[in-house]
Every structure is written in structure tokens, then in C-alpha cells.
Amino acid sequence: MTSADPPARPDPHAGPAALASPAAPPEPIAWPDGFTAAACLTFDMDAEAAILTADITSVHRMTPMSHQSYGPLVAVPRILSLLARHDITATFFVPGYSAHRYPEVVRKIADAGHEIAHHSYFHENTIGMDAKTEGDMLDLGLRALWEVAGVRPEGYRAPMWELNYHTPRLLAERGFRYDSSLMDSDHPYLLAVEARPDAPAPGAPDAPGPGVATLAEVPVSWGLDDWEQYAYLPGLTGSGLIESPVKALEMWTLELEAMYRLGAAFVLTCHPFLSGRPSRAHALELLIERMKCLEGLWITTVAEVARHTASLNLPPRYCPPPVIPADAYWVARPPDASPRERTPP
């Protein structure tokens, strides 16, 4: 099988055993000496791209565009000051288009010593995107971050956290070391790049070994995303309910303390145009103060967590797609999701 071939699919008539997921839950990992858990503050600097992808006609709507530009113009400087006050290094996931539109802002993030990671080019909807197009998107985003800030990112976060099954291979081919888009664990792990649907469980005779290409995966969750708390633009996103920062702080503090007890990795996802508003930035500062009170909590970048995870020689894990049972004829069949190459227009 060449790297461009889709993964083999199991025989749909092989019986119930073919339906059992071979995935095993990741085990807790050992943290560096002196630490018992980790916490990462991450900021997705989507700016206008996230809304333009949802509705390109909003490019003509001045008010929604001003709502999004608040992020790089006002919120990012506020967030950089907050992080500097607490001597914390964070990870900023930056779409290439945002870097091209706000180059000075991105350079200030880099100059402050924060990690800059890849977050697509135009915050594209990648659901069902073929491998050729997605690869071109990744390459354009890489070029933008290099042109603007001289950065070759180690990590990637998919727009809306939507990975295709071919995405890990595309990332590995481009030298990425980690992804932060999946949601199947509280703990970081090594993800096998080829998502075999018939993958054996770890420890089985043909389980993935040390020669298998991998990415470090630093998982996320919707409950630790500020979009679900604060995002609202009429006709574009959100239900109209804008939550109080008090509620967001309570949710995130409870999750922080629970994950700390588990020895897990707490990864908070904020968007500057949302969490950079004054009262929300204050709530974020209160969360940081709570983080700093937790003895043995490693407050660091996603890249540092990923490097540490990769150093542990963990057994790689597959994230296999579900198999639709042949006998359940009433279950709708999806279109073929195998990556198809096509020539872009």
C-alpha cells in the first residue's frame, strides 16, 4: 500500500468481531520530575476567517467584521499583557490568512516567546475535504506563518477540530510533531498516522510498533472552548444566549481541578475576539491564579506537552472509523469517505 492509498476496509460480512473497536483507552502518562499534571492555555486567532468561512457574503457586513477584528486589534495585546504578568507561555493557533491580514500582531506574539501553531489557512470547513485540497491548504498556511513570523510550526489544530482520517498522514508528511483536535482521552498519547479500521489492540501480535509513523495527540473538548459560552453574531453563529464569565470560570475551574486530580492535561481553547473582552479576560486571569495554586501543575505550551509525550516511547494508538454492519440494512450508508484526489479548480 502506498502512502496515497486509502486504508483497507474490513470485510463487512465478517461477523460481529469486525464491528468491535480495536481502540484502547490511553493510559495516564508520567510527567517531568516535579509535575503531576499539565495545563495549556491556547488561543485560536481566527479573526475574520472563521465567520467568512461560515458565510462569505458577510465580507460585506461591516459590523460582524469589526466584531472579529477586535481579536487581533484589542484582545491579543490585552492577552499578551495578562500572560506576561503571570510569566506564562501559551500556544496561539493562527490561520495563515489571519497572519497575512495581521502580520504585526503575529510577530508580537512570536516576539513575546509564545508558541505559534498551524490552524488552517482560511479556517476552512474541512469536512469531506479531499487529501489534495487539504494538503494545499496546509502548505499555504505553512507558507503564511513562515513569511510573516519566520515560524515553522510543530503543531496543528483543525478548524472546528474536524480531522479527516487522512489528515494525520498529511501532517506527518509535512513534519508536524503533534495534533490537538481529537477528543478520545484526558491524557496525551501517540497517534498512529495510518487510521486502519482493522487495527489490532495494543499488545496484540500485530499491534503498532515503534516503526509506525506517529503524531503526539494532545486532546481537547468542547466543554473547554469559549465559543460555546460567548459566541453570538446574528444570523451567523450562536443561539443568542451569551453566558456570564462567572459561569465559564466555574465550569473551567471544576474541570481544571478534576483533571489535575487525574494527572491529565487540561487544554483550554480561547478565541481572542471572545475571551479578550474585559470581564472575560478578568475571569481568565482568575483561572490562571487558580492554576498557579495547584502544586505540581505544569503550565506550559502544547508543543512542550507533545515533545514530552513523544519522548516516553508509548505504544502508538489507532483511531479507527466505525464499521457499518451489513445486516442492519436499515442503517443509512454514508458516501464513500475514502480520500479522493481531484484537480482543484
ZINORNOR-V428656 format. One line per field, one symbol per residue. psi: psi as a letter, one per 40 degrees, with the letter a starting at -180 (. if undefined). burial: + if it has 9 or more other C-alpha atoms within 8 Angstrom, else -. Layout:
psi->???
burial->???
This chain:
psi->hieeiiiiiiheeeaddeehheiihiiiihiiheieiihhhihhgdbdddddddgdeedehdddddddedcddddddddddddddefhhihhhhiddddddgdddddddddeeihhihfadffihehehiddddddddddddddddddefhhidiihihefgiieedddddddeeidiigeifeieiiihhhdhghefhiiheidfihaeehhiihhgiiidefhededehhhhediieehhiidddddddddddddddddefahhhhhihdeceeiddddddddddddddeehhehhhaidddddddddeefihiiigiiihhhddgeehihiiheihhhihi.
burial->-----------+-----++--++--+--+-+---+++++++++++++++++++----+-----++-++++++++++++++-++----+++++++++++++-++-+++-++---+++++++++++-+--+++++++-++-+++++++-++---+++++++-++++-+++++++---+++++++---+++++++++++++++++----++---+-+++++++---++++++++++--+-+------+--++-+++-++--++--+++++++++++++++--++-++++++-++-----+++++++-++++++----++++++---++--------------------
